[in-house]
Amino acid sequence: MYNKRSYDTTWRTNSVGGELLYNFPNWYNSKFFPKLFYEDINSDGLKEIIVAFISGAGSGVSTKEIHVLNQVHDPYRRYEEAPVESINDAVKRFVKMEQNGNEIAIQIGKKKYLVDYLKFGYYTPVDRPGVGSMEDYKPENGVLYGYTTVFVSIPEASIGSLKVKYHWDGKMYKAESVTFSEA
């Protein structure tokens, strides 16, 4: 449940033995409601609560914060928050980007993408391509994904997006792979 009056995130769940109440006072944004998902993303047969809310927004910017509550069945059904590797940390681990003239090179593992930003009509690029100003998280078919744009100038001038696939390693949701899609 999302308490609209105080913009404080509170969850009430029914459990064997009674009702459990979870309060997360730092999970809020006074302007935007979170996206809520209820899906098994760690293949344990129990559904997780996934909360994705906007942590920052402005002209062409929308950054998200993700929280995952893993369901635990130990004589009661309860939830424990599990850490999630940030999109930016995943991109730092998996992706190398550089600019050479009007060409942007994006290297993910052995796969290299070359994108000419001039074909998008962008003529004043930043010093180097970046990510993180547009983010989103959502589960798809039992897998958690994070999305972010690859931008080459300010205001937001995107040449494509990165899709981060997460997996549960027993302690946290860690990025397993990243793919690039040209805009």
SULVENQUI-V997298 format. One record per residue. NEAR is the number of other ideal C-beta (glycine too) atoms within 8 Angstrom. Layout:
BEGIN
near=NEAR
near=NEAR
END
This chain:
BEGIN
near=5
near=8
near=9
near=5
near=4
near=4
near=8
near=10
near=12
near=11
near=12
near=9
near=10
near=6
near=10
near=5
near=5
near=5
near=7
near=11
near=7
near=10
near=8
near=10
near=7
near=4
near=11
near=9
near=9
near=4
near=5
near=7
near=5
near=12
near=8
near=8
near=10
near=7
near=9
near=10
near=14
near=8
near=7
near=7
near=4
near=10
near=7
near=15
near=12
near=17
near=14
near=13
near=13
near=12
near=7
near=7
near=8
near=5
near=5
near=7
near=10
near=10
near=12
near=11
near=9
near=10
near=11
near=14
near=14
near=12
near=12
near=9
near=6
near=5
near=4
near=9
near=9
near=10
near=13
near=7
near=8
near=12
near=7
near=11
near=10
near=6
near=14
near=9
near=9
near=13
near=14
near=7
near=7
near=11
near=13
near=7
near=12
near=8
near=12
near=5
near=4
near=6
near=10
near=14
near=12
near=15
near=10
near=11
near=5
near=3
near=6
near=7
near=11
near=8
near=10
near=8
near=14
near=8
near=5
near=8
near=5
near=11
near=5
near=4
near=12
near=9
near=4
near=7
near=14
near=9
near=13
near=10
near=13
near=14
near=12
near=10
near=13
near=11
near=11
near=6
near=4
near=8
near=10
near=13
near=12
near=14
near=14
near=16
near=12
near=16
near=15
near=13
near=10
near=6
near=6
near=11
near=12
near=11
near=14
near=13
near=11
near=15
near=11
near=15
near=12
near=15
near=8
near=10
near=7
near=3
near=5
near=9
near=14
near=8
near=13
near=6
near=7
near=13
near=8
near=13
near=7
near=7
near=7
END
